[in-house]
């Protein structure tokens, strides 16, 4: 890659909204990883391996990131989707298509043993957020806000087809450092 050239990657992701018996959702908290004072939350999940189904990727990611083992058939249908561009630096842009599953689980303490090295640096804590706590930080959830979606899911509404979530992830802007993609021009191609 030449200096100044930006690498673009397409990525398919599976995410799981884990909600406990007290209606709290598990999110990973990050502070100062992207820059001093930059704070955000991340839903459990991540990129699929080659040939992996959404369900298999979701189950693998939940285990790697939390230590919780779940069976693919407990996930149910995809309840939401989002798509957009994000980056974690000036040399890489990722176009991501993310599918979300919803899963009720008994409260547990996440085990961080399976996190990748970068995730151990990025995720400063695993937090169970109550509905009001989630509503207060929803704009900071990567890759998309989930409070409204979870309100319906907690009440038993299962959307068909999946809900389309507005993309809310961040991208690098050389002039202003980090900026939400909603307000930033993504690369002109």
C-alpha positions as CSV (number, residue, x, y, z in Angstrom):
1,X,0.0,0.0,0.0
2,X,1.4,3.4,-1.0
3,X,1.8,6.2,1.5
4,X,-1.5,8.1,1.8
5,X,-3.5,5.2,0.2
6,X,-6.5,4.1,2.1
7,X,-7.3,0.4,2.2
8,X,-11.0,-0.5,2.0
9,X,-12.4,-3.8,3.5
10,X,-15.9,-5.3,3.3
11,X,-16.9,-7.1,6.5
12,X,-20.0,-9.1,7.5
13,X,-20.7,-9.2,11.2
14,X,-23.0,-11.0,13.6
15,X,-24.0,-9.3,16.9
16,X,-26.0,-10.5,19.9
17,X,-28.0,-8.4,22.2
18,X,-27.7,-10.3,25.5
19,X,-30.5,-9.2,27.9
20,X,-30.7,-10.6,31.5
21,X,-33.7,-11.3,33.7
22,X,-33.7,-7.7,34.9
23,X,-33.9,-6.3,31.3
24,X,-30.3,-5.1,31.3
25,X,-28.2,-5.4,28.1
26,X,-24.6,-6.4,28.1
27,X,-22.3,-3.9,26.4
28,X,-18.5,-3.4,26.4
29,X,-17.3,0.0,27.5
30,X,-14.3,1.7,26.0
31,X,-12.6,4.9,27.1
32,X,-9.5,6.6,25.8
33,X,-8.8,3.8,23.2
34,X,-9.6,6.0,20.2
35,X,-8.2,9.1,21.8
36,X,-8.2,11.0,25.1
37,X,-11.7,11.3,26.6
38,X,-13.3,9.3,23.7
39,X,-15.9,7.0,25.3
40,X,-18.3,4.5,23.6
41,X,-20.0,1.1,24.1
42,X,-19.8,-1.9,21.8
43,X,-22.4,-4.7,21.3
44,X,-21.0,-8.2,21.6
45,X,-20.2,-9.6,18.2
46,X,-17.8,-9.2,15.3
47,X,-16.7,-10.3,11.9
48,X,-17.5,-13.7,10.4
49,X,-14.8,-16.1,9.5
50,X,-14.6,-17.4,6.0
51,X,-17.6,-19.7,5.3
52,X,-19.2,-19.1,8.7
53,X,-23.0,-18.5,9.0
54,X,-24.4,-15.6,10.9
55,X,-25.5,-18.0,13.7
56,X,-22.2,-19.7,14.0
57,X,-20.3,-16.4,14.0
58,X,-22.7,-15.0,16.7
59,X,-22.2,-18.0,18.9
60,X,-18.4,-17.9,18.5
61,X,-18.2,-14.2,19.2
62,X,-20.4,-14.5,22.3
63,X,-18.1,-17.2,23.7
64,X,-14.9,-15.4,22.8
65,X,-16.0,-12.1,24.2
66,X,-18.0,-13.2,27.3
67,X,-17.2,-16.9,28.0
68,X,-20.9,-17.7,27.7
69,X,-21.7,-20.8,25.6
70,X,-25.0,-20.7,23.6
71,X,-26.4,-23.0,21.0
72,X,-27.0,-21.5,17.5
73,X,-30.7,-22.6,17.7
74,X,-31.3,-20.5,20.8
75,X,-30.7,-17.3,18.8
76,X,-33.9,-17.1,16.9
77,X,-34.1,-14.9,13.8
78,X,-32.1,-11.8,12.9
79,X,-34.0,-8.9,14.6
80,X,-32.1,-6.0,13.1
81,X,-29.6,-5.0,10.6
82,X,-27.3,-2.0,10.0
83,X,-24.7,-1.1,7.4
84,X,-22.1,1.6,7.1
85,X,-18.5,2.6,7.1
86,X,-16.1,2.9,10.0
87,X,-12.4,3.1,10.6
88,X,-10.0,3.0,13.5
89,X,-7.3,5.0,11.8
90,X,-6.4,7.0,8.7
91,X,-5.2,4.0,6.6
92,X,-8.2,1.7,6.7
93,X,-11.9,2.0,6.0
94,X,-14.3,-0.9,6.7
95,X,-17.7,-1.2,5.1
96,X,-19.6,-3.4,7.5
97,X,-23.0,-5.2,7.3
98,X,-24.1,-6.2,10.7
99,X,-26.9,-8.5,11.7
100,X,-28.3,-8.6,15.3
101,X,-29.8,-11.5,17.3
102,X,-31.7,-11.0,20.6
103,X,-31.1,-13.5,23.4
104,X,-32.5,-13.6,26.9
105,X,-29.9,-15.0,29.3
106,X,-29.5,-15.4,33.1
107,X,-27.2,-12.7,34.5
108,X,-23.6,-13.7,34.4
109,X,-20.2,-12.2,34.9
110,X,-18.4,-12.1,31.5
111,X,-15.0,-13.8,31.2
112,X,-12.5,-11.9,29.1
113,X,-10.1,-14.8,28.5
114,X,-11.1,-15.2,24.8
115,X,-10.8,-11.5,23.8
116,X,-8.3,-10.7,21.0
117,X,-5.4,-8.5,22.1
118,X,-6.9,-5.4,20.6
119,X,-10.2,-6.1,22.3
120,X,-8.5,-6.4,25.7
121,X,-7.0,-2.9,25.1
122,X,-10.2,-1.4,23.7
123,X,-12.8,-2.8,26.1
124,X,-12.2,-1.3,29.5
125,X,-15.2,-3.0,31.1
126,X,-18.2,-5.2,30.4
127,X,-21.4,-3.5,31.7
128,X,-25.0,-4.6,32.1
129,X,-27.0,-1.4,31.4
130,X,-30.6,-1.0,32.6
131,X,-33.0,0.6,30.0
132,X,-32.6,4.1,31.4
133,X,-28.8,3.8,31.5
134,X,-28.9,2.6,27.9
135,X,-31.1,5.4,26.8
136,X,-28.7,7.9,28.3
137,X,-25.7,6.5,26.3
138,X,-27.5,5.2,23.2
139,X,-25.8,7.6,20.8
140,X,-22.4,6.2,21.9
141,X,-23.3,2.5,21.1
142,X,-21.2,1.0,18.3
143,X,-22.1,0.3,15.5
144,X,-25.7,1.6,16.0
145,X,-28.0,2.8,18.7
146,X,-30.1,0.0,20.1
147,X,-32.3,1.4,22.8
148,X,-35.5,1.7,20.8
149,X,-35.0,-1.8,19.3
150,X,-34.5,-3.3,22.8
151,X,-37.6,-1.6,24.1
152,X,-39.8,-3.6,21.7
153,X,-37.8,-6.8,22.0
154,X,-38.0,-6.7,25.8
155,X,-41.8,-6.3,25.5
156,X,-41.9,-9.5,23.3
157,X,-42.2,-7.8,19.8
158,X,-40.2,-9.8,17.3
159,X,-39.8,-7.7,14.1
160,X,-40.3,-9.4,10.7
161,X,-38.5,-8.4,8.6
162,X,-35.6,-7.3,10.7
163,X,-35.6,-3.6,11.8
164,X,-33.2,-1.4,9.9
165,X,-31.0,0.5,12.4
166,X,-29.4,3.8,11.5
167,X,-25.6,3.5,11.2
168,X,-23.9,5.3,14.0
169,X,-20.3,4.2,14.0
170,X,-17.3,6.5,13.6
171,X,-14.8,7.1,10.9
172,X,-11.4,8.9,10.8
173,X,-11.3,12.4,9.5
174,X,-7.8,13.7,8.9
175,X,-8.8,17.3,9.6
176,X,-10.8,16.7,12.8
177,X,-9.6,13.4,14.2
178,X,-12.7,11.2,15.0
179,X,-16.1,12.3,13.9
180,X,-19.5,10.5,13.6
181,X,-20.1,9.1,10.1
182,X,-23.5,10.9,10.0
183,X,-21.6,14.3,10.0
184,X,-18.5,13.3,8.0
185,X,-18.0,12.8,4.4
186,X,-16.8,9.3,3.8
187,X,-14.2,8.7,1.1
188,X,-15.2,9.8,-2.4
189,X,-14.6,6.9,-4.7
